[in-house]
Structure formats: C-alpha cells, structure tokens
Amino acid sequence: MTNECGWIAQAGSSPVRGSLKGTEKADWLIIGAGITGLNAAHTLAQIHPQARIVIVDRQRAAQGASARNSGFAVAHEHPGTDELLGSKGFANYQVDTEISRVASLEVRQRIARHGIECDFRDDGYFFAVSDPGKLTQVEDKLQTLRAVGASAHFLQGEALYHKLGTRHYQAAIWCGNGNALLQPAKYVKGLLDALPASVTLYENTDITGLERLSQGRVRANGVAGRIEAQQVLVCLNAFISRSGIDDSATFAMELSASLTRQLTDAEYQAIGAVEPWGVLSTRPLGATVRLTPDRRVMIRNTAEYRSRDLSASELRVRREHHVLGLQRRFPFLGAQDIQYTWTGHLSASRSGQPYFAKVEEGVYAVAGCNGSGVARGTLWGRLLAEMSSGVDSPVLQSVMRRAQPGWLPPKPLLDIGAMLRMRVESVRARTEI
C-alpha cells in the first residue's frame, strides 16, 4: 500500500528546489528544513539581514516529520502524579509549562506574521479516556493546570458525548488557554513559502557528516556536494545522528496514522454536528484522534521504537489497527473509509527533555521533541538561531537548564530495554487504542 500523508496531500507542494552540487560557502548553514530549521532560518534572516543563509534537507523540504504529526500545539501537558500542585515535581512542571506557553505563542506569532492559513483553532483539546480508571486524581490535575495558567474542566458521560459525538470516551479533561490545533503540513509549508530571499534552500541533499576546518569554519559533507560555513545549526531531531552527532541521548520512534474521507452530511448530523476537536490519551501509547474542520477523522494509535520506515506490508498491518480504533469510536467507519495512511518519526528522550546544545565552536543542535514538535520545534528554531548569534534571554536560559535528556544505555541494551518498555506501555494502553 502507498505511504501517503493526508496532511501533505491537502497542503500541496511548493516549487521544487535543486540539490546541492559542488562546493559552496555560507555564513550560516541549517541542516533540516522542518519546523525547527525553517524557524531558525527566519530568525537568522532577521538578526543578520546581510548574511548568506543556506538550508539543506535530505528530502523535499517541509514534508518530513514536521508535516506528518497530529497537529497539536502544546502549551499545557497532562500533569503526571509527581508533577501535581504541592508535589516536589511541580516546580519543574511549572518551568516546562512556561517554556511551552512561550512556544505556543511563538506559533501564533509566526502564523500571523507570515499570513499562514493552516486551519488554526485556538479552542484547546481533550485528555480523554475510555477507561475512567486511566484518568485519576482529576481534581488535583485541574488545580495543577489552573495554577500554571490553563483553562481546564472535567467532563464525563453525556456532557462529553455532546462534545465529541462518540460514546467511546467516558471521561476527559478539556484544557485550553494555549493548547491549540492546526494542520501541520499547511503550517510548515507556510513557513517554507515565506522564506526571505536571503535564504537559499537545497532539497534532496543528504549531509553525511561535519568536518572542522581552519579559521573556525565547518564543512558539511554531502553525497554530491559540500558547504563551508562559519556557523552550523543541526535541526534533524529524530535523525540527528546523520550529521555525525551520536551522543544526543535521544532516539527515534516511528508512528503511523490514517485520515478518513470527509463525513457525509448525514453522518456529521448523526454525531451531533460537533465542533472540530482533538483528543490525547493519558497513556503514552494511547490513541491520538482528531475530528478536523473538514469533517475527517484522523487516528494515530501505533508507535514503535525504530528509525527504519515501515514496508508496505507492515504499514498495512498498522492500518488495520487504525480501523479497529476508528470503529471503537465511530462504528460506521471502516477500512473502505480511510483515504490516507502514513508514517512519521519523532525524537524522544528518556527524561522527556530535549538535547539543546552548543556541540562545539560553530556547531549547535537540538533534538528530542517528545511529541510536542509543533510548538517546541518552532521555539527551538528561534532560540537556536539566537544562541548561535550571541543573543541571550530568560526563556533560552530555562531551556538550557531543562535540556537534560537523560542517560541511555549502549546498544543492544537500549534496543532490548526500549522494546520491553514499549510492550509494557502497550498493555497498559490497550483500552485506549
């Protein structure tokens, strides 16, 4: 079967850019033309209007993981038991939320500044469960969310059904005042199309490693060319190791999702003509589901520790999981109603915190979005550009203090441990898939 992202198909493609050939020189090189890299380019162009800025991407720009996620702009995460108000971990949760709120605001500002039409909805979303036992300490969580500036309230039974149009979910916390939804491929394409003239982009350009030269310059070596630059920003997230950075303490996870056809008028009325919504599970491997503004249902209910793309037959098996998840929520939808199925990768870390660092003189890198790449990736692009330009700020200092991704064991222990953890989490989330 075809691995085709529904978001990208709807957003359309920008004009094709050529690939890098031969040797070039630049003041700034950005590796990776996703949300982080493109925002870094915009920021550098503002700070250094006379500089030559080059971006390279291994494939088509704005069509990688940044365009393939579920489109949640996260300002407020679901708080864990050890992060609740009054607990020892609340202080860190508060700092993380302050960072995420700045990141969510950065998304809004980019959309407004560049006039990006990306189906942005500033209406919050739900942390929802089918098994009420998987949403515990509700009052404590509401108080925690409100303490960090969120709007939050609890829904269950008929009240929740009238919001979502499905009886699958039995309990939920709606969370707003910063949490938002958008069409990710339209957002990242908007960033791409708005690049200033001082930025040169090369597509289908694979960088295989970085090499230190004299006079402080760095050379990025590719398959068919090379670029020498004074400053290099590595914005590859899940694929940071492709640049030769092997100690980020992050790892890749592969997710798959499906998007249905548009619901008919009769189907839409049957579910109560509800407003578009998004649902995140309280379990790490629970399903992410959306009802989009154009009346489609998106579901993502598979996640795996792997960086290699799924084969067609493997993707077909994941699609069957999507069908089961759809039918639990909307029994009238089946395999024949899925229009697109695709995969994408995210960059994860053991602690849930990013790798954000000056790797060496002239080389800066970030990885570890941990599923919050729309907002955090947007902010990281700006902050990485500012840090490499010598621009400091309180939010940069907060990000640097929290950028502790945690120790990872060497392979094959990492592989064994990660797969075992995934199996355990899959069992724990079985009612939410």
C-alpha positions as CSV (number, residue, x, y, z in Angstrom):
1,M,0.0,0.0,0.0
2,T,1.1,3.6,-0.5
3,N,2.6,5.6,2.3
4,E,0.9,8.9,1.6
5,C,0.4,11.6,4.2
6,G,-3.1,13.1,4.1
7,W,-1.9,16.4,5.5
8,I,0.7,16.9,2.8
9,A,-1.8,15.8,0.1
10,Q,-4.2,18.5,1.3
11,A,-1.5,21.2,1.7
12,G,0.1,20.7,-1.7
13,S,3.7,21.1,-2.7
14,S,5.9,24.1,-3.0
15,P,8.1,24.5,-6.1
16,V,10.9,22.0,-6.2
17,R,14.4,23.3,-5.3
18,G,17.5,21.9,-6.7
19,S,20.0,19.8,-4.8
20,L,23.5,20.8,-3.7
21,K,26.3,20.1,-6.1
22,G,29.9,21.1,-5.8
23,T,31.4,23.3,-3.0
24,E,29.6,26.3,-1.6
25,K,30.2,28.8,1.1
26,A,27.8,30.4,3.5
27,D,27.7,32.4,6.7
28,W,25.1,30.1,8.2
29,L,24.1,26.5,7.3
30,I,21.0,24.9,8.7
31,I,20.6,21.1,8.3
32,G,17.0,20.2,8.2
33,A,14.1,22.1,6.6
34,G,11.3,21.2,9.0
35,I,9.6,23.4,11.6
36,T,12.8,23.9,13.6
37,G,15.1,24.6,10.7
38,L,12.7,26.9,8.9
39,N,12.1,29.0,12.0
40,A,15.8,29.1,12.6
41,A,16.2,30.5,9.1
42,H,13.6,33.1,9.6
43,T,15.2,34.2,12.8
44,L,18.7,34.4,11.4
45,A,17.5,36.4,8.4
46,Q,16.0,38.9,10.9
47,I,19.2,39.1,13.0
48,H,21.7,39.0,10.1
49,P,19.9,40.6,7.0
50,Q,23.2,40.7,5.0
51,A,24.3,37.2,5.8
52,R,24.2,34.2,3.3
53,I,22.0,31.6,4.9
54,V,21.7,28.1,3.4
55,I,19.3,25.3,4.4
56,V,19.6,21.7,3.2
57,D,17.2,18.9,3.5
58,R,17.6,15.2,2.8
59,Q,14.2,15.0,1.0
60,R,11.6,17.6,0.0
61,A,11.5,20.5,2.4
62,A,8.5,20.8,4.8
63,Q,7.4,17.2,4.0
64,G,9.2,15.2,6.7
65,A,8.1,14.6,10.3
66,S,7.1,18.2,10.7
67,A,4.3,17.8,8.3
68,R,3.3,14.3,9.5
69,N,2.5,14.9,13.1
70,S,-1.0,15.2,14.6
71,G,-1.1,19.0,14.7
72,F,-1.3,19.7,18.4
73,A,0.3,23.0,19.5
74,V,1.1,22.1,23.1
75,A,1.1,24.8,25.9
76,H,-0.1,22.6,28.7
77,E,0.9,18.9,29.1
78,H,-1.2,16.4,31.0
79,P,0.4,16.5,34.5
80,G,1.8,13.3,35.9
81,T,1.3,12.2,39.5
82,D,4.7,13.5,40.5
83,E,4.0,16.9,38.9
84,L,0.8,17.9,40.7
85,L,0.5,21.1,42.7
86,G,2.1,20.6,46.1
87,S,4.4,17.8,45.0
88,K,8.2,18.1,44.6
89,G,8.0,17.9,40.8
90,F,5.6,20.8,40.4
91,A,8.4,23.3,40.2
92,N,9.8,21.6,37.1
93,Y,6.3,21.2,35.6
94,Q,5.8,24.9,36.1
95,V,9.1,25.7,34.3
96,D,8.3,23.3,31.5
97,T,4.8,24.9,31.1
98,E,6.3,28.4,31.0
99,I,8.5,27.2,28.1
100,S,5.6,25.5,26.3
101,R,3.4,28.6,26.7
102,V,6.1,30.7,25.1
103,A,6.4,28.1,22.4
104,S,2.7,28.1,21.7
105,L,2.7,31.9,21.5
106,E,5.6,31.7,19.0
107,V,3.4,29.5,16.7
108,R,0.6,32.1,16.8
109,Q,3.1,34.9,16.1
110,R,4.6,33.0,13.1
111,I,1.2,32.3,11.7
112,A,0.2,36.0,12.0
113,R,3.5,37.4,10.7
114,H,3.5,35.2,7.6
115,G,-0.2,35.0,7.0
116,I,-0.2,31.2,7.1
117,E,-3.6,29.6,6.5
118,C,-3.3,26.3,8.4
119,D,-6.7,25.6,9.9
120,F,-5.5,27.0,13.3
121,R,-8.1,26.6,16.1
122,D,-7.4,28.1,19.4
123,D,-10.0,26.1,21.2
124,G,-8.0,23.7,23.4
125,Y,-8.3,20.0,23.3
126,F,-9.1,17.0,25.5
127,F,-7.1,14.5,27.6
128,A,-9.7,11.7,27.2
129,V,-10.0,8.1,28.2
130,S,-12.4,5.2,27.5
131,D,-11.5,3.6,30.9
132,P,-12.1,6.2,33.7
133,G,-9.5,4.4,35.8
134,K,-6.8,5.8,33.4
135,L,-7.8,9.4,34.4
136,T,-7.1,9.6,38.1
137,Q,-6.7,12.5,40.6
138,V,-8.9,14.7,38.4
139,E,-9.4,17.5,40.9
140,D,-5.7,17.7,41.7
141,K,-4.9,17.8,37.9
142,L,-7.5,20.6,37.4
143,Q,-5.9,22.6,40.2
144,T,-2.4,22.0,38.8
145,L,-3.4,23.0,35.3
146,R,-5.1,26.2,36.5
147,A,-2.1,27.0,38.7
148,V,0.1,27.3,35.6
149,G,-2.4,29.4,33.6
150,A,-4.5,26.8,31.8
151,S,-8.3,26.8,31.5
152,A,-9.4,23.3,32.5
153,H,-12.6,21.5,33.3
154,F,-13.7,17.9,33.7
155,L,-16.4,16.2,31.5
156,Q,-17.9,12.7,31.6
157,G,-20.9,10.9,30.3
158,E,-23.5,12.8,28.2
159,A,-21.6,16.1,28.5
160,L,-18.5,14.5,26.9
161,Y,-20.6,12.7,24.3
162,H,-22.1,16.0,23.2
163,K,-18.7,17.5,22.7
164,L,-17.1,14.6,20.8
165,G,-20.0,12.8,19.1
166,T,-18.8,9.4,20.3
167,R,-19.5,7.3,23.4
168,H,-16.1,5.6,23.3
169,Y,-14.7,8.2,25.7
170,Q,-16.1,8.1,29.2
171,A,-14.0,10.8,31.0
172,A,-11.9,13.8,29.9
173,I,-10.2,17.0,31.0
174,W,-10.6,19.8,28.5
175,C,-7.6,22.0,28.5
176,G,-7.3,25.4,26.9
177,N,-5.7,28.9,27.1
178,G,-2.7,28.0,25.0
179,N,-3.4,24.5,23.7
180,A,-4.4,24.6,20.0
181,L,-4.9,22.6,16.8
182,L,-3.6,23.1,13.3
183,Q,-3.0,21.4,10.0
184,P,0.8,20.7,10.3
185,A,1.7,20.3,6.7
186,K,0.0,23.7,5.9
187,Y,1.8,25.3,8.8
188,V,5.3,24.1,7.8
189,K,4.6,24.8,4.1
190,G,3.6,28.3,5.1
191,L,7.0,28.7,6.8
192,L,8.7,27.4,3.7
193,D,6.9,29.7,1.3
194,A,7.6,32.7,3.4
195,L,11.4,32.3,3.5
196,P,13.1,35.6,2.7
197,A,15.3,36.0,-0.4
198,S,18.5,35.9,1.7
199,V,17.9,32.2,2.4
200,T,18.9,29.5,-0.1
201,L,17.4,26.1,0.1
202,Y,18.7,22.9,-1.4
203,E,16.4,19.8,-1.3
204,N,17.3,16.1,-1.7
205,T,20.7,16.9,-0.2
206,D,22.0,14.4,2.3
207,I,24.6,15.6,4.7
208,T,26.7,12.7,6.0
209,G,29.0,14.4,8.5
210,L,30.7,17.6,9.7
211,E,34.4,18.4,9.4
212,R,36.3,21.1,11.2
213,L,38.4,23.4,9.0
214,S,40.8,26.2,9.8
215,Q,39.8,29.7,10.8
216,G,36.8,28.4,12.7
217,R,34.9,27.2,9.7
218,V,32.9,23.9,9.5
219,R,32.4,21.9,6.3
220,A,29.3,19.8,5.9
221,N,30.0,16.9,3.6
222,G,27.2,15.6,1.4
223,V,26.8,12.9,-1.2
224,A,27.2,15.2,-4.2
225,G,28.5,18.4,-2.7
226,R,29.7,20.2,0.4
227,I,29.1,23.5,2.2
228,E,31.6,25.5,4.2
229,A,30.1,27.7,6.9
230,Q,31.1,29.7,9.9
231,Q,28.1,28.5,11.9
232,V,26.1,25.3,11.5
233,L,22.7,24.6,13.1
234,V,21.6,20.9,13.1
235,C,17.8,20.7,13.2
236,L,17.3,17.0,12.3
237,N,15.6,15.9,15.6
238,A,15.0,12.1,15.2
239,F,17.8,11.9,12.7
240,I,20.4,14.0,14.4
241,S,23.0,11.1,14.1
242,R,23.1,11.6,10.4
243,S,25.1,14.7,10.9
244,G,27.7,12.8,13.0
245,I,26.3,13.8,16.4
246,D,26.0,10.5,18.2
247,D,25.8,11.5,21.8
248,S,22.5,13.4,22.0
249,A,20.8,10.8,24.3
250,T,17.8,10.8,22.0
251,F,16.2,8.1,20.0
252,A,13.8,7.8,17.1
253,M,10.3,6.4,17.3
254,E,8.1,5.6,14.3
255,L,4.4,6.4,14.4
256,S,1.7,5.7,11.8
257,A,-1.7,7.4,11.2
258,S,-4.7,7.4,9.0
259,L,-7.1,10.0,7.8
260,T,-10.6,9.2,6.6
261,R,-12.7,10.6,3.8
262,Q,-15.0,13.5,4.7
263,L,-18.0,12.6,6.7
264,T,-21.3,12.9,4.8
265,D,-23.9,15.5,6.0
266,A,-26.0,12.7,7.4
267,E,-23.0,11.1,9.2
268,Y,-22.0,14.5,10.6
269,Q,-25.5,15.2,11.8
270,A,-25.7,11.8,13.4
271,I,-22.7,12.6,15.6
272,G,-24.3,15.8,16.7
273,A,-22.7,18.2,14.3
274,V,-20.0,18.7,16.9
275,E,-17.2,21.3,16.6
276,P,-13.7,20.0,15.4
277,W,-11.8,18.5,18.3
278,G,-8.6,16.8,19.3
279,V,-8.0,14.0,21.9
280,L,-4.8,13.0,23.5
281,S,-4.7,9.9,25.7
282,T,-3.4,9.9,29.2
283,R,-1.3,6.8,28.4
284,P,1.9,7.2,26.3
285,L,0.8,4.7,23.7
286,G,-2.9,5.5,23.7
287,A,-4.5,6.8,20.5
288,T,-4.4,10.4,19.3
289,V,-7.6,11.3,17.5
290,R,-8.9,14.4,15.7
291,L,-12.1,15.4,14.0
292,T,-10.8,18.0,11.5
293,P,-12.6,21.2,10.3
294,D,-13.4,19.5,7.0
295,R,-15.1,16.6,8.9
296,R,-12.4,13.9,8.6
297,V,-11.3,11.7,11.4
298,M,-7.5,11.2,12.0
299,I,-6.2,8.4,14.2
300,R,-2.7,7.6,15.3
301,N,-2.6,4.5,17.5
302,T,0.7,2.8,16.8
303,A,4.1,3.9,18.0
304,E,7.3,1.8,17.7
305,Y,10.9,2.1,18.7
306,R,12.5,2.1,15.2
307,S,14.0,4.6,12.7
308,R,13.6,2.4,9.6
309,D,10.5,3.1,7.5
310,L,7.8,0.5,7.5
311,S,7.4,-1.6,4.5
312,A,4.1,-1.7,2.5
313,S,3.0,-4.9,4.2
314,E,4.0,-3.6,7.7
315,L,2.1,-0.4,7.1
316,R,-1.0,-2.4,6.0
317,V,-0.9,-4.1,9.4
318,R,-0.8,-0.8,11.2
319,R,-3.7,0.5,9.1
320,E,-5.7,-2.5,10.4
321,H,-5.1,-1.1,13.9
322,H,-6.3,2.3,12.8
323,V,-9.5,0.7,11.5
324,L,-10.1,-1.0,14.9
325,G,-9.6,2.3,16.6
326,L,-11.9,4.1,14.3
327,Q,-14.7,1.5,14.7
328,R,-14.5,1.7,18.5
329,R,-15.2,5.4,18.2
330,F,-17.3,5.6,15.1
331,P,-18.8,2.2,14.2
332,F,-20.0,3.4,10.8
333,L,-16.4,4.0,9.6
334,G,-14.3,1.1,8.2
335,A,-11.3,0.3,6.1
336,Q,-13.0,1.5,3.0
337,D,-13.4,5.0,4.5
338,I,-9.7,5.6,5.1
339,Q,-8.2,7.8,2.4
340,Y,-4.6,8.2,3.5
341,T,-2.2,6.2,5.7
342,W,1.3,7.3,6.5
343,T,4.3,7.1,8.8
344,G,6.4,9.7,10.6
345,H,9.2,9.8,13.1
346,L,9.6,11.7,16.4
347,S,12.6,12.3,18.5
348,A,12.3,11.1,22.1
349,S,14.5,11.1,25.2
350,R,14.4,9.1,28.5
351,S,13.6,12.2,30.6
352,G,11.2,13.8,28.2
353,Q,13.6,16.8,27.9
354,P,15.5,17.8,24.8
355,Y,19.1,17.8,23.8
356,F,19.8,21.5,23.1
357,A,23.4,22.3,23.0
358,K,26.4,24.1,21.6
359,V,28.1,20.9,20.3
360,E,31.4,22.6,19.6
361,E,32.6,26.0,18.4
362,G,30.3,27.0,15.5
363,V,28.0,23.9,15.7
364,Y,24.6,24.0,17.5
365,A,22.0,21.2,17.6
366,V,18.6,20.3,19.1
367,A,16.7,17.0,19.2
368,G,14.1,15.4,21.4
369,C,10.7,17.0,20.7
370,N,9.0,14.1,22.6
371,G,5.8,14.6,20.7
372,S,5.5,18.3,21.1
373,G,7.3,19.4,18.0
374,V,4.8,21.9,16.6
375,A,5.2,24.4,19.4
376,R,8.6,23.4,20.8
377,G,10.1,23.0,17.4
378,T,9.0,26.5,16.5
379,L,10.5,28.0,19.6
380,W,13.7,25.9,19.3
381,G,14.4,27.2,15.9
382,R,14.2,30.8,17.2
383,L,16.3,30.0,20.3
384,L,19.0,28.0,18.4
385,A,19.4,30.9,16.0
386,E,19.6,33.4,18.8
387,M,22.0,31.3,20.9
388,S,24.4,30.9,17.9
389,S,24.1,34.7,17.4
390,G,25.0,35.5,21.0
391,V,21.5,36.6,21.9
392,D,20.5,35.6,25.4
393,S,17.1,35.6,27.1
394,P,15.3,34.2,30.1
395,V,13.5,31.5,28.1
396,L,16.8,30.4,26.5
397,Q,18.3,30.0,30.0
398,S,15.3,28.0,31.1
399,V,15.5,25.7,28.1
400,M,19.3,25.2,28.6
401,R,18.7,24.3,32.3
402,R,16.0,21.8,31.5
403,A,17.8,20.3,28.5
404,Q,18.8,17.1,30.3
405,P,17.6,14.2,28.0
406,G,18.8,11.5,30.4
407,W,21.3,8.7,30.1
408,L,20.7,5.9,27.6
409,P,22.4,2.5,27.8
410,P,24.5,1.4,24.8
411,K,23.1,-0.8,22.1
412,P,22.0,-3.6,22.2
413,L,20.8,-2.9,25.8
414,L,19.0,0.2,24.6
415,D,17.2,-1.7,21.9
416,I,16.1,-4.5,24.3
417,G,15.1,-2.1,27.1
418,A,13.1,0.2,24.7
419,M,11.2,-2.7,23.2
420,L,10.3,-4.2,26.6
421,R,9.1,-0.8,27.7
422,M,7.0,-0.4,24.6
423,R,5.4,-3.7,25.2
424,V,4.5,-2.8,28.8
425,E,3.1,0.5,27.8
426,S,1.1,-1.1,25.0
427,V,-0.6,-3.4,27.5
428,R,-1.3,-0.5,29.8
429,A,-2.9,1.5,27.0
430,R,-4.9,-1.4,25.4
431,T,-8.3,0.1,26.3
432,E,-7.2,3.5,24.8
433,I,-6.1,2.3,21.4
